[in-house]
C-alpha cells in the first residue's frame, strides 16, 4: 500500500469518517477555529471531503451534490461519536487505575 488515503477511500463512509475524525482533532485547537464547536468543524470537514472525493472519482452531478450534505451529517456524527467513545474508554481506564492505586 503506497498511499494511506485515496480519493475513492475518502469517498467511502469509513474513509471519510476516519479522515474527518483525525483532521478535526488535529485542527480544532488552532486559534481561528477553536471558537467553533467541534461538531460543526467535523461537519464542514466531512462536507468538503465528500464533495472533493465525489468530484475526483465519479464526478459531481446535481443528484450527487444534493445528497452530500445529508451524508456529511452521518459522517460527522460518526466521527464525533468514535472520538467520544475512545475518550470515555481512556478516561474510565484511568479512573480504574487511579482507584486501584489509591486504595
MMTF fields as JSON, N, C-alpha, C and O atoms, coordinates in Angstrom:
{
  "mmtfVersion": "1.0.0",
  "mmtfProducer": "UNKNOWN",
  "numBonds": 411,
  "numAtoms": 412,
  "numGroups": 103,
  "numChains": 1,
  "numModels": 1,
  "chainsPerModel": [1],
  "groupsPerChain": [103],
  "chainIdList": ["A"],
  "bondAtomList": [4, 2, 8, 6, 12, 10, 16, 14, 20, 18, 24, 22, 28, 26, 32, 30, 36, 34, 40, 38, 44, 42, 48, 46, 52, 50, 56, 54, 60, 58, 64, 62, 68, 66, 72, 70, 76, 74, 80, 78, 84, 82, 88, 86, 92, 90, 96, 94, 100, 98, 104, 102, 108, 106, 112, 110, 116, 114, 120, 118, 124, 122, 128, 126, 132, 130, 136, 134, 140, 138, 144, 142, 148, 146, 152, 150, 156, 154, 160, 158, 164, 162, 168, 166, 172, 170, 176, 174, 180, 178, 184, 182, 188, 186, 192, 190, 196, 194, 200, 198, 204, 202, 208, 206, 212, 210, 216, 214, 220, 218, 224, 222, 228, 226, 232, 230, 236, 234, 240, 238, 244, 242, 248, 246, 252, 250, 256, 254, 260, 258, 264, 262, 268, 266, 272, 270, 276, 274, 280, 278, 284, 282, 288, 286, 292, 290, 296, 294, 300, 298, 304, 302, 308, 306, 312, 310, 316, 314, 320, 318, 324, 322, 328, 326, 332, 330, 336, 334, 340, 338, 344, 342, 348, 346, 352, 350, 356, 354, 360, 358, 364, 362, 368, 366, 372, 370, 376, 374, 380, 378, 384, 382, 388, 386, 392, 390, 396, 394, 400, 398, 404, 402, 408, 406],
  "bondOrderList": [1, 1, 1, 1, 1, 1, 1, 1, 1, 1, 1, 1, 1, 1, 1, 1, 1, 1, 1, 1, 1, 1, 1, 1, 1, 1, 1, 1, 1, 1, 1, 1, 1, 1, 1, 1, 1, 1, 1, 1, 1, 1, 1, 1, 1, 1, 1, 1, 1, 1, 1, 1, 1, 1, 1, 1, 1, 1, 1, 1, 1, 1, 1, 1, 1, 1, 1, 1, 1, 1, 1, 1, 1, 1, 1, 1, 1, 1, 1, 1, 1, 1, 1, 1, 1, 1, 1, 1, 1, 1, 1, 1, 1, 1, 1, 1, 1, 1, 1, 1, 1, 1],
  "groupList": [{"groupName": "UNK", "atomNameList": ["N", "CA", "C", "O"], "elementList": ["N", "C", "C", "O"], "formalChargeList": [0, 0, 0, 0], "bondAtomList": [1, 0, 2, 1, 3, 2], "bondOrderList": [1, 1, 2], "singleLetterCode": "X", "chemCompType": "L-PEPTIDE LINKING"}],
  "groupTypeList": [0, 0, 0, 0, 0, 0, 0, 0, 0, 0, 0, 0, 0, 0, 0, 0, 0, 0, 0, 0, 0, 0, 0, 0, 0, 0, 0, 0, 0, 0, 0, 0, 0, 0, 0, 0, 0, 0, 0, 0, 0, 0, 0, 0, 0, 0, 0, 0, 0, 0, 0, 0, 0, 0, 0, 0, 0, 0, 0, 0, 0, 0, 0, 0, 0, 0, 0, 0, 0, 0, 0, 0, 0, 0, 0, 0, 0, 0, 0, 0, 0, 0, 0, 0, 0, 0, 0, 0, 0, 0, 0, 0, 0, 0, 0, 0, 0, 0, 0, 0, 0, 0, 0],
  "groupIdList": [1, 2, 3, 4, 5, 6, 7, 8, 9, 10, 11, 12, 13, 14, 15, 16, 17, 18, 19, 20, 21, 22, 23, 24, 25, 26, 27, 28, 29, 30, 31, 32, 33, 34, 35, 36, 37, 38, 39, 40, 41, 42, 43, 44, 45, 46, 47, 48, 49, 50, 51, 52, 53, 54, 55, 56, 57, 58, 59, 60, 61, 62, 63, 64, 65, 66, 67, 68, 69, 70, 71, 72, 73, 74, 75, 76, 77, 78, 79, 80, 81, 82, 83, 84, 85, 86, 87, 88, 89, 90, 91, 92, 93, 94, 95, 96, 97, 98, 99, 100, 101, 102, 103],
  "secStructList": [7, 7, 7, 1, 7, 7, 2, 2, 2, 2, 6, 1, 2, 2, 2, 2, 2, 2, 2, 2, 2, 2, 2, 2, 2, 2, 2, 6, 6, 1, 6, 6, 6, 6, 6, 1, 7, 2, 2, 2, 2, 2, 2, 2, 2, 2, 2, 2, 2, 2, 2, 2, 2, 2, 2, 2, 2, 6, 7, 7, 7, 2, 2, 2, 2, 2, 2, 2, 2, 2, 2, 2, 2, 2, 2, 2, 2, 2, 2, 2, 2, 2, 2, 2, 2, 2, 2, 2, 2, 2, 2, 2, 2, 2, 2, 2, 2, 2, 2, 2, 2, 2, 7],
  "xCoordList": [0.858, 0.0, 0.893, 1.632, 0.823, 1.667, 1.031, 1.719, -0.276, -0.981, -1.881, -2.517, -1.93, -2.815, -4.25, -5.19, -4.416, -5.732, -5.74, -4.782, -6.807, -7.042, -8.4, -9.186, -8.674, -9.961, -11.105, -12.153, -10.906, -12.005, -12.191, -13.321, -11.111, -11.259, -11.946, -12.797, -11.583, -12.233, -13.698, -14.482, -14.079, -15.471, -16.31, -17.537, -15.663, -16.405, -16.759, -16.161, -17.732, -18.157, -17.01, -16.74, -16.344, -15.247, -14.085, -13.524, -13.724, -12.597, -12.846, -11.986, -14.024, -14.346, -14.505, -14.123, -15.068, -15.208, -13.837, -13.607, -12.932, -11.585, -10.853, -10.258, -10.898, -10.213, -10.821, -10.097, -12.138, -12.813, -12.412, -12.113, -12.404, -12.032, -10.589, -10.297, -9.695, -8.27, -8.018, -7.357, -8.536, -8.296, -8.957, -8.379, -10.161, -10.841, -10.012, -9.835, -9.508, -8.705, -7.411, -6.896, -6.897, -5.642, -5.82, -4.941, -6.942, -7.091, -8.009, -8.055, -8.734, -9.773, -9.249, -10.017, -7.972, -7.435, -6.619, -5.957, -6.656, -5.986, -6.74, -7.967, -6.015, -6.616, -7.872, -8.879, -7.877, -9.11, -10.27, -11.422, -9.982, -11.007, -11.516, -12.636, -10.75, -11.117, -12.385, -12.9, -12.898, -14.176, -15.377, -16.496, -15.141, -16.224, -16.435, -15.459, -17.669, -17.903, -17.346, -17.438, -16.781, -16.139, -17.09, -16.672, -18.357, -19.325, -19.464, -19.616, -19.413, -19.514, -18.243, -18.301, -17.107, -15.838, -15.867, -15.523, -16.273, -16.295, -17.339, -17.124, -18.451, -19.452, -18.887, -18.989, -18.294, -17.763, -16.611, -16.482, -15.78, -14.708, -15.265, -14.81, -16.238, -16.81, -17.502, -17.455, -18.13, -18.772, -17.737, -17.941, -16.65, -15.585, -14.97, -14.782, -14.658, -14.053, -14.967, -14.504, -16.257, -17.184, -17.339, -17.375, -17.429, -17.527, -16.277, -16.375, -15.111, -13.872, -13.732, -13.381, -14.004, -13.885, -14.85, -14.493, -16.052, -17.033, -16.597, -16.695, -16.123, -15.664, -14.516, -14.506, -13.557, -12.374, -12.566, -11.705, -13.655, -13.86, -14.958, -14.661, -16.202, -17.315, -17.825, -18.609, -17.408, -17.9, -19.062, -19.889, -19.112, -20.124, -21.322, -21.269, -22.387, -23.636, -24.576, -24.294, -25.673, -26.656, -27.22, -27.417, -27.48, -28.019, -27.004, -27.362, -25.748, -24.692, -24.531, -24.436, -24.501, -24.312, -25.443, -25.224, -26.641, -27.794, -27.77, -28.265, -27.213, -27.237, -26.019, -26.057, -24.957, -23.733, -23.953, -23.415, -24.697, -24.885, -25.517, -25.214, -26.389, -27.014, -26.021, -25.972, -25.232, -24.204, -23.147, -22.6, -22.865, -21.883, -22.35, -21.529, -23.647, -24.182, -23.872, -23.405, -24.13, -23.851, -22.377, -22.009, -21.538, -20.096, -19.613, -18.819, -20.077, -19.665, -20.112, -19.342, -21.339, -21.816, -21.009, -20.696, -20.681, -19.879, -18.47, -17.938, -17.87, -16.52, -16.484, -15.573, -17.473, -17.53, -17.823, -17.244, -18.718, -19.058, -17.896, -17.683, -17.139, -15.979, -14.941, -14.374, -14.69, -13.711, -14.195, -13.409, -15.474, -16.025, -15.929, -15.63, -16.178, -16.095, -14.668, -14.45, -13.705, -12.296, -11.911, -11.211, -12.36, -12.047, -12.666, -12.033, -13.907, -14.554, -13.823, -13.632, -13.415, -12.696, -11.375, -10.987, -10.687, -9.429, -9.639, -8.842, -10.702, -10.995, -11.394, -10.994, -12.179, -12.597, -11.418, -11.335, -10.512, -9.309, -8.421, -7.817, -8.338, -7.522, -8.131, -7.407, -9.476, -10.135, -9.933, -9.702, -10.02, -9.847, -8.448, -8.273, -7.448, -6.067, -5.843, -5.217, -6.372, -6.21, -6.903, -6.37, -8.074, -8.833, -8.072, -8.003, -7.508, -6.787, -5.544, -5.218, -4.845, -3.637, -3.936, -3.12, -5.117, -5.461, -5.987, -6.074, -6.333, -6.924, -5.932, -6.294],
  "yCoordList": [-1.185, 0.0, 1.233, 1.471, 2.003, 3.179, 4.44, 5.426, 4.412, 5.612, 5.288, 4.235, 6.182, 5.992, 6.374, 5.654, 7.5, 7.944, 8.071, 8.563, 7.634, 7.856, 8.536, 8.536, 9.114, 9.779, 8.786, 9.107, 7.565, 6.601, 6.151, 5.898, 6.044, 5.692, 6.829, 6.578, 8.072, 9.222, 9.341, 9.942, 8.783, 8.794, 7.736, 7.753, 6.815, 5.784, 6.294, 7.244, 5.649, 6.049, 5.921, 6.843, 4.779, 4.54, 5.493, 6.034, 5.699, 6.566, 8.01, 8.668, 8.501, 9.895, 10.095, 11.137, 9.1, 9.196, 9.24, 10.052, 8.37, 8.347, 9.659, 10.229, 10.134, 11.389, 12.567, 13.434, 12.599, 13.681, 13.683, 14.739, 12.532, 12.448, 12.877, 13.629, 12.404, 12.732, 14.211, 14.862, 14.746, 16.162, 17.07, 18.088, 16.722, 17.528, 17.622, 18.712, 16.504, 16.511, 17.287, 17.889, 17.27, 17.968, 19.486, 20.219, 19.969, 21.416, 22.116, 23.346, 21.396, 22.037, 23.053, 23.893, 23.001, 23.959, 25.075, 25.836, 25.185, 26.297, 27.59, 27.587, 28.684, 29.943, 30.365, 30.637, 30.437, 30.924, 29.927, 30.308, 28.677, 27.64, 27.253, 26.753, 27.461, 26.896, 27.467, 26.903, 28.564, 29.097, 28.389, 28.502, 27.661, 26.947, 25.604, 24.903, 25.224, 23.915, 22.777, 22.823, 21.779, 20.672, 19.956, 19.504, 19.846, 19.177, 19.904, 19.266, 21.224, 21.99, 21.846, 21.755, 21.825, 21.636, 20.311, 20.25, 19.255, 17.941, 17.887, 17.207, 18.583, 18.603, 19.27, 18.725, 20.447, 21.159, 20.393, 20.388, 19.752, 18.919, 17.752, 17.488, 17.062, 15.927, 16.398, 15.706, 17.545, 18.111, 18.38, 18.011, 19.012, 19.321, 18.036, 17.896, 17.1, 15.84, 15.078, 14.541, 15.029, 14.308, 14.977, 14.292, 16.297, 16.984, 16.737, 16.444, 16.857, 16.641, 15.196, 14.945, 14.252, 12.84, 12.482, 11.734, 12.999, 12.73, 13.356, 12.732, 14.573, 15.273, 14.512, 14.348, 14.053, 13.41, 11.932, 11.344, 11.329, 9.916, 9.729, 9.418, 9.907, 9.632, 10.873, 10.759, 12.037, 13.282, 13.825, 13.071, 15.109, 15.763, 16.143, 17.1, 15.392, 15.7, 16.397, 16.485, 16.88, 17.542, 16.607, 17.003, 15.371, 14.393, 14.065, 13.943, 13.923, 13.65, 14.838, 14.664, 16.036, 17.24, 17.441, 17.968, 17.026, 17.217, 16.293, 16.665, 15.114, 14.151, 14.292, 13.833, 14.913, 15.023, 15.711, 15.216, 16.808, 17.412, 16.469, 16.554, 15.576, 14.621, 13.529, 13.119, 13.066, 12.082, 12.675, 11.976, 13.963, 14.629, 14.66, 14.591, 14.76, 14.72, 13.366, 13.304, 12.29, 10.945, 10.756, 10.175, 11.242, 11.088, 11.91, 11.424, 13.143, 13.991, 13.392, 13.374, 12.905, 12.278, 11.024, 10.774, 10.252, 9.047, 9.399, 8.772, 10.388, 10.798, 11.328, 11.003, 12.144, 12.68, 11.574, 11.547, 10.669, 9.562, 8.622, 8.15, 8.343, 7.453, 8.076, 7.39, 9.372, 10.025, 10.059, 9.835, 10.336, 10.357, 8.984, 8.882, 7.936, 6.575, 6.25, 5.676, 6.612, 6.361, 7.176, 6.674, 8.423, 9.272, 8.703, 8.725, 8.192, 7.609, 6.367, 6.179, 5.519, 4.301, 4.675, 4.077, 5.659, 6.111, 6.7, 6.458, 7.469, 8.08, 7.031, 7.121, 6.034, 5.013, 4.132, 3.68, 3.883, 3.11, 3.85, 3.241, 5.16, 5.972, 5.989, 5.895, 6.109, 6.1, 4.77, 4.726, 3.691, 2.366, 2.215, 1.698, 2.658, 2.556, 3.436, 3.016, 4.692, 5.606, 5.056, 5.168, 4.469, 3.916, 2.742, 2.606, 1.904, 0.739, 1.157, 0.555, 2.169, 2.622, 3.42, 3.477, 4.037, 4.865, 4.049, 4.58, 2.806, 2.01, 1.567, 0.883],
  "zCoordList": [0.0, 0.0, 0.0, 0.955, -1.058, -1.194, -0.651, -0.385, -0.485, -0.049, 1.134, 1.171, 2.082, 3.223, 2.862, 3.199, 2.181, 1.753, 0.24, -0.358, -0.363, -1.789, -1.908, -0.96, -3.073, -3.243, -3.121, -2.56, -3.651, -3.526, -2.09, -1.673, -1.316, 0.101, 0.857, 1.709, 0.551, 1.2, 0.811, 1.545, -0.32, -0.733, -0.044, -0.146, 0.659, 1.395, 2.788, 3.291, 3.388, 4.736, 5.733, 6.502, 5.716, 6.669, 6.441, 7.394, 5.19, 4.887, 5.262, 5.849, 4.921, 5.234, 6.742, 7.276, 7.426, 8.883, 9.554, 10.45, 9.121, 9.694, 9.441, 10.355, 8.206, 7.877, 8.635, 9.125, 8.729, 9.45, 10.923, 11.481, 11.546, 12.967, 13.189, 14.118, 12.346, 12.501, 12.27, 13.079, 11.178, 10.855, 11.882, 12.264, 12.337, 13.349, 14.62, 15.164, 15.093, 16.309, 16.122, 17.065, 14.92, 14.63, 14.586, 15.04, 14.048, 13.837, 14.833, 14.839, 15.667, 16.479, 17.489, 17.958, 17.836, 18.799, 18.157, 18.863, 16.836, 16.167, 16.471, 16.567, 16.621, 17.062, 16.314, 16.967, 14.989, 14.352, 14.429, 14.223, 14.719, 14.68, 16.059, 16.168, 17.102, 18.405, 19.023, 19.988, 18.495, 18.992, 18.378, 18.88, 17.291, 16.607, 17.299, 17.568, 17.594, 18.215, 17.34, 16.113, 17.98, 17.28, 16.333, 15.267, 16.703, 15.839, 14.498, 13.457, 14.527, 13.282, 12.461, 11.234, 13.123, 12.405, 11.662, 10.481, 12.346, 11.707, 10.585, 9.582, 10.737, 9.668, 8.413, 7.314, 8.583, 7.419, 6.773, 5.549, 7.578, 7.027, 6.218, 5.105, 6.775, 6.049, 4.772, 3.755, 4.813, 3.631, 2.534, 1.377, 2.898, 1.934, 1.383, 0.175, 2.281, 1.839, 0.887, -0.119, 1.196, 0.333, -1.034, -2.056, -1.06, -2.344, -3.192, -4.384, -2.573, -3.315, -3.78, -4.933, -2.895, -3.262, -4.379, -5.29, -4.32, -5.374, -6.691, -7.748, -6.62, -7.819, -8.497, -9.717, -7.7, -8.266, -8.608, -9.263, -8.188, -8.504, -9.541, -10.695, -9.166, -10.081, -10.791, -11.733, -10.369, -10.949, -10.143, -9.63, -10.042, -9.212, -10.07, -10.843, -9.926, -10.634, -9.656, -8.461, -10.169, -9.314, -8.263, -7.114, -8.651, -7.7, -6.613, -5.442, -6.994, -6.014, -5.061, -3.846, -5.625, -4.814, -3.815, -2.724, -4.18, -3.299, -2.089, -1.025, -2.224, -1.115, -0.188, 0.954, -0.666, 0.134, 1.486, 2.476, 1.602, 2.932, 3.959, 5.149, 3.503, 4.422, 4.83, 5.989, 3.857, 4.176, 5.108, 5.962, 4.94, 5.795, 7.25, 8.164, 7.467, 8.839, 9.473, 10.61, 8.744, 9.27, 9.563, 10.585, 8.676, 8.867, 10.05, 10.856, 10.166, 11.295, 12.622, 13.582, 12.686, 13.924, 14.259, 15.423, 13.253, 13.475, 13.933, 14.849, 13.305, 13.681, 15.113, 15.874, 15.478, 16.845, 17.853, 18.939, 17.49, 18.388, 18.607, 19.724, 17.56, 17.688, 18.61, 19.46, 18.448, 19.314, 20.76, 21.68, 20.966, 22.324, 22.98, 24.17, 22.213, 22.755, 23.179, 24.245, 22.355, 22.69, 23.922, 24.802, 23.992, 25.144, 26.423, 27.479, 26.335, 27.514, 27.995, 29.197, 27.059, 27.437, 28.096, 29.099, 27.537, 28.135, 29.518, 30.424, 29.685, 30.985, 32.009, 33.17, 31.601, 32.559, 32.943, 34.085, 32.017, 32.348, 33.32, 34.203, 33.165, 34.068, 35.465, 36.457, 35.553, 36.855, 37.555, 38.763, 36.801, 37.383, 37.939, 39.043, 37.192, 37.656, 38.874, 39.847, 38.815, 39.94, 41.184, 42.289, 41.018, 42.147, 42.75, 43.971, 41.905, 42.403, 43.161, 44.184, 42.686, 43.357, 44.617, 45.536, 44.65, 45.797, 46.975, 48.082, 46.782, 47.843, 48.861, 49.819]
}
